Structures are given as C-alpha cells and as structure tokens.
Amino acid sequence: MDLKELFRFETELCEVAKGNFLFRTDDAGDKMYVLMDGEADIIVGNVIVERAGPGALIGELALLDNTPRTASVEAATDCKFLPVDVRRFQFLVQETPNFALHVMKILAERLRRMDLRLLESQEANV
C-alpha cells in the first residue's frame, strides 16, 4: 500500500526542518504520522535504526498501545508529515481494511529487523 498516494490530497501537514525532531523518546503518543516528503531518522537511544522516506509510517506503536514514544524521530532533510490521530486511524481501519494489514506488515518488518540486529550483536560478542 502506498500511503503517500493514499493521502496525496491532504493539506494539513506538519513541517519539520532538517535537524529538528518530530518527537522524542518518552513523548506522549497521541498521533502517528505518514512521511509525505523528505527523509527522517528513527533513533533508539543513540542509534539510528531506520532512515524513513516518503510514504513511511512513523510513530504507530505509541498510538496503538497508548504508551510513551520508544524512539525519537529527527528530520534528516526538511520533512512534511501527515498526522493521523486515533479517531482517523480507527476510521481508516474500518473503511480501508488493507490499511490495517499494511500497519501490521510494517510492525512485523520492524520487529524482524530488530531481532536480526539483536542476533548480530550477540554473535559479535561471542
């Protein structure tokens, strides 16, 4: 699913200049975001775990389980983000079932990448 295409007509975007943060670890997670333009780094601790590009879904975990953010997101270039609050997320899940599947796929891919990083880290310490 191409989220940038799905939301192509949206105009209420959040602009974040290069070097600034969209959010930081432990911030409240009342929204997730679709990166509409630019590149952003997802940072856990002091480690960049992903460089997200246009169409990327960001911050979905905190929105889904109503917990503080587990990562920070810094704009690597000037960025435009589309905020998606809980109400809109629930509407999208009801009206566009492929959207829910897409979110689950993204979560699974990120979990697999973290598992691989953990395994590589353990092998490096052996």
C-alpha positions, 0 to 999 in steps of 0.5 A: 500500500502506498500511503503517500498516494493514499493521502496525496490530497491532504493539506494539513501537514506538519513541517519539520526542518532538517535537524529538528525532531518530530518527537522524542523518546518518552513523548506522549503518543497521541498521533502517528504520522505518514512521511509525505516528503523528505527523509527522517531518522528513527533513533533508539537511544543513540542509534539510528535504526531506520532512515524513513522516506516518503510514504513511511509510517512513523510513530504507530506503536505509541498510538496503538498501545497508548504508551510513551514514544520508544524512539525519537524521530529527527528530520534528516532533510526538511520533512512534511508529515501527515498526522493521523490521530486515533479517531482517523486511524480507527476510521481508516481501519474500518473503511480501508481494511488493507490499511490495517494489514499494511500497519501490521506488515510494517510492525512485523518488518520492524520487529524482524529487523530488530531481532536480526540486529539483536542476533548480530550483536550477540554473535559479535560478542561471542 
